[in-house]
């Protein structure tokens, strides 16, 4: 019999992408107000893996990922996505999003993104949200999966996530009783 156990708190990572980088400071302020202090900031990544967002948001698109200092309960992911959706909507202009915000949680074993879109590999987590297992951590590195978004599979992003995981493990050690 497997016994229920409380999962470790996770590192909250929130990625966002936009065309107009002058909006970035406003996006960061809103995310910081909602989720706590930021302790990691990725470099800008040019987001050129798909034209899916071009008609709505323009091009080129630029992605940045923020890591938050406060560890979060893993079961909060659906609520976090709902809140980031509200922030995203606050940047809507003429029914077009100016920013796309992707919250995720990093645990020792995996990186999971939240989404409102169902698919075969996504697990329902309540509140009309799904968890997308984006990367797994095994044998000292992140491993992509057949459905991993190309921007999350790119080497610069994997390097950033490796650094975020390293910071998270230190934070986790200091947060344990």
QUIWO-V255939 format. One record per backbone hydrogen bond with DSSP energy under -0.5 kcal/mol. NH is the residue of the N-H (numbers start at 0). CO is the residue of the C=O. E is the energy in kcal/mol with one decimal. If there is no record, write none. Layout:
BEGIN
nh,co,e
NH,CO,E
NH,CO,E
END
This chain:
BEGIN
nh,co,e
9,71,-3.5
10,105,-2.6
11,9,-0.6
12,10,-0.6
12,103,-2.6
13,65,-2.5
14,12,-0.5
14,101,-2.6
15,63,-2.6
16,99,-2.2
17,61,-1.9
18,97,-0.6
20,18,-1.0
22,19,-2.1
23,20,-1.2
26,22,-2.2
27,23,-2.9
28,24,-2.3
29,25,-2.0
30,26,-2.4
31,27,-2.9
32,28,-2.4
33,29,-1.6
34,30,-2.3
35,31,-2.1
38,66,-2.4
39,66,-1.5
41,64,-2.8
44,62,-2.9
46,60,-3.5
47,45,-1.0
53,50,-1.0
54,50,-0.6
56,52,-3.3
57,52,-0.5
57,53,-2.4
60,46,-0.7
61,17,-2.9
62,44,-3.4
63,15,-2.3
65,13,-2.5
66,39,-2.7
67,11,-2.3
68,36,-3.0
70,68,-0.5
71,9,-2.8
75,72,-2.0
76,73,-1.5
79,75,-2.5
80,76,-2.3
81,77,-2.1
82,78,-2.1
83,79,-2.5
84,80,-2.2
85,81,-1.6
86,82,-2.0
87,83,-2.7
88,84,-2.5
89,85,-1.6
90,86,-0.5
90,87,-1.6
91,88,-1.9
92,95,-3.0
95,92,-1.7
99,16,-2.3
101,14,-3.8
102,100,-0.5
103,12,-2.8
104,111,-2.5
105,10,-2.5
106,104,-0.5
106,109,-2.7
110,134,-2.4
111,104,-2.4
112,131,-2.3
113,102,-2.5
114,129,-2.2
117,115,-0.5
121,118,-1.6
122,130,-2.0
124,128,-2.7
125,128,-0.6
128,125,-1.5
129,114,-3.2
130,122,-3.0
131,112,-3.3
131,129,-0.5
132,120,-0.6
132,130,-0.7
133,110,-1.9
133,131,-1.0
134,110,-1.8
135,142,-2.0
136,108,-3.1
137,135,-0.6
137,140,-2.6
140,137,-0.8
142,135,-3.5
144,133,-0.6
147,144,-1.9
151,148,-1.0
152,148,-1.1
153,149,-0.9
157,153,-2.4
158,154,-2.4
159,155,-1.9
160,156,-2.8
161,157,-2.2
162,158,-2.0
163,159,-2.6
164,160,-2.5
165,161,-2.2
166,162,-2.3
167,163,-2.7
168,164,-2.5
169,165,-1.5
170,166,-2.5
171,167,-3.1
172,168,-1.9
173,169,-1.8
174,170,-1.4
175,171,-1.1
END
